[in-house]
Amino acid sequence: MKFKSLLLKFFFFTHLASMSFAQLPEHRGMYVDGFVSQILVNKQETDKLLDFIESNHFNALTLYELHLIDFENVRQVRELSRFIRNARKIGVKSIGAAAENTDFFLNKIIPYNQSQVSRARFDVLNFEFEFWVPELYQNGKYYCQSYLQPNGFSCDQKGAFQFYLQEIQNIHQLSQNNGLITEAYLGWFSQEQADSLLPYIDRLLLHAYVQNQEFAFEYSKERLLLLENTDEPIELIGLFSSEDQFLKQWLNDNDNDLLYAYSIYHNDLINFRNWNKVYENGYHWFTYSVLPEDAKVIDTIDETRDLEATFAANISIGPNPADDFVQLKGDLDWVKEVVIYDLNGEIIKNFNFSSKIFVKELKKGIYLFRLIGENQVQTFRLLKH
């Protein structure tokens, strides 16, 4: 089994190389469960988590249990701030706060951010409310008692979705007002629901919870096509689970290689069709406590990782997604020209370098920004709202 796995990887990554596929995706994320009750209160566990993040090249985190923090307690806030700053030092670019309602973001996360320097703040508001799960929204169940009935919504699928839509609209406005990203986790939805939700979501985590990763894309395909059929472009992240009932055994049979698991999904997705609205940009894992302790990415990416880290440390582009303009920051002395392409490879705009680039006239969609110098080229992807 191990030999077969290695052989498949060899042919697989040879094929990817022929497609000019960057083996490390831009987004490499993980949910962190037990963050407050087990990790933040224990320096050894905190250091263990940070080592795991660094060794597996994660650059995006979603933190659970933040409701357990007393944001009036200076010591607890200082510990949270220290963790976020330490995560930044090892390459984490995106740190999300997970919650089930707008009020928590408004009353806890935004005031926390306002009290902190930029490197200690949250970047993402992650909304998690499973409106498609009857066991959560039916009469007498958790959502019904905690959110639906108290806010005048019916305890059925329609009421759960209406509550979700109301909250994601409010969260999106809150994110826009504070320069943050609105991120949402979705399982199952209809075309009508996708059409309603996508204008308010910057980054979508779409679950592909399977026991065999060979079927992850097929499991997701119908929902991906619904997303492709909307009017709104969307940054999409594949959400995988290493829980016992899902990929735990498959990972064990495949060297616990997280990147290989993603690459199977990615390869199937890009070979299925040309995507015009769906911008697939990486992976997110559920969740830290059940990921293999010896999880890894394959050694052959090390050179790519070092190159990416160099660029990531020296150049940034934001805001992304953008409405009116983007600002380039970092080591930019070498850049002479900027060329903007659409996903069909057509040149939309080219001009002499400027660190502030106005994009208001661009249509909604995904664009490639190519920075060109005498001996160097660097490309960024931008989502235009």
Rosetta blueprint (number, residue, H / E / L):
1 M L
2 K H
3 F H
4 K H
5 S H
6 L H
7 L H
8 L H
9 K H
10 F H
11 F H
12 F H
13 F H
14 T H
15 H H
16 L H
17 A H
18 S H
19 M L
20 S L
21 F L
22 A L
23 Q L
24 L L
25 P L
26 E L
27 H E
28 R E
29 G E
30 M E
31 Y E
32 V E
33 D L
34 G L
35 F H
36 V H
37 S H
38 Q H
39 I H
40 L H
41 V L
42 N L
43 K H
44 Q H
45 E H
46 T H
47 D H
48 K H
49 L H
50 L H
51 D H
52 F H
53 I H
54 E H
55 S H
56 N L
57 H L
58 F L
59 N L
60 A E
61 L E
62 T E
63 L E
64 Y L
65 E L
66 L H
67 H H
68 L H
69 I L
70 D L
71 F L
72 E L
73 N L
74 V H
75 R H
76 Q H
77 V H
78 R H
79 E H
80 L H
81 S H
82 R H
83 F H
84 I H
85 R H
86 N H
87 A H
88 R H
89 K H
90 I L
91 G L
92 V L
93 K L
94 S E
95 I E
96 G E
97 A E
98 A E
99 A E
100 E L
101 N L
102 T H
103 D H
104 F H
105 F H
106 L H
107 N H
108 K H
109 I H
110 I H
111 P H
112 Y H
113 N H
114 Q H
115 S L
116 Q L
117 V L
118 S H
119 R H
120 A H
121 R L
122 F L
123 D L
124 V E
125 L E
126 N E
127 F E
128 E L
129 F L
130 E L
131 F L
132 W L
133 V L
134 P H
135 E H
136 L H
137 Y H
138 Q L
139 N L
140 G L
141 K L
142 Y H
143 Y H
144 C H
145 Q H
146 S H
147 Y H
148 L H
149 Q H
150 P H
151 N H
152 G L
153 F L
154 S L
155 C L
156 D L
157 Q H
158 K H
159 G H
160 A H
161 F H
162 Q H
163 F H
164 Y H
165 L H
166 Q H
167 E H
168 I H
169 Q H
170 N H
171 I H
172 H H
173 Q H
174 L H
175 S H
176 Q H
177 N H
178 N H
179 G L
180 L L
181 I E
182 T E
183 E E
184 A E
185 Y E
186 L E
187 G L
188 W L
189 F L
190 S L
191 Q H
192 E H
193 Q H
194 A H
195 D H
196 S H
197 L H
198 L H
199 P H
200 Y H
201 I L
202 D L
203 R E
204 L E
205 L E
206 L E
207 H E
208 A L
209 Y L
210 V L
211 Q L
212 N L
213 Q H
214 E H
215 F H
216 A H
217 F H
218 E H
219 Y H
220 S H
221 K H
222 E H
223 R H
224 L H
225 L H
226 L H
227 L H
228 E H
229 N L
230 T L
231 D L
232 E L
233 P L
234 I E
235 E E
236 L E
237 I E
238 G E
239 L E
240 F E
241 S E
242 S L
243 E L
244 D L
245 Q L
246 F L
247 L L
248 K H
249 Q H
250 W H
251 L H
252 N H
253 D H
254 N L
255 D L
256 N L
257 D E
258 L H
259 L H
260 Y H
261 A H
262 Y H
263 S H
264 I H
265 Y H
266 H H
267 N H
268 D H
269 L H
270 I H
271 N H
272 F H
273 R L
274 N L
275 W L
276 N L
277 K L
278 V E
279 Y E
280 E E
281 N E
282 G E
283 Y E
284 H E
285 W E
286 F E
287 T L
288 Y H
289 S H
290 V H
291 L L
292 P L
293 E L
294 D L
295 A L
296 K E
297 V L
298 I L
299 D H
300 T H
301 I H
302 D H
303 E H
304 T H
305 R H
306 D H
307 L H
308 E H
309 A H
310 T H
311 F H
312 A H
313 A H
314 N H
315 I E
316 S E
317 I E
318 G E
319 P L
320 N L
321 P L
322 A E
323 D L
324 D L
325 F E
326 V E
327 Q E
328 L E
329 K E
330 G E
331 D L
332 L L
333 D L
334 W L
335 V L
336 K L
337 E E
338 V E
339 V E
340 I E
341 Y E
342 D L
343 L L
344 N L
345 G L
346 E L
347 I E
348 I E
349 K E
350 N E
351 F E
352 N E
353 F L
354 S L
355 S L
356 K E
357 I E
358 F E
359 V L
360 K L
361 E L
362 L L
363 K L
364 K L
365 G E
366 I E
367 Y E
368 L E
369 F E
370 R E
371 L E
372 I E
373 G L
374 E L
375 N L
376 Q L
377 V E
378 Q E
379 T E
380 F E
381 R E
382 L E
383 L E
384 K E
385 H L
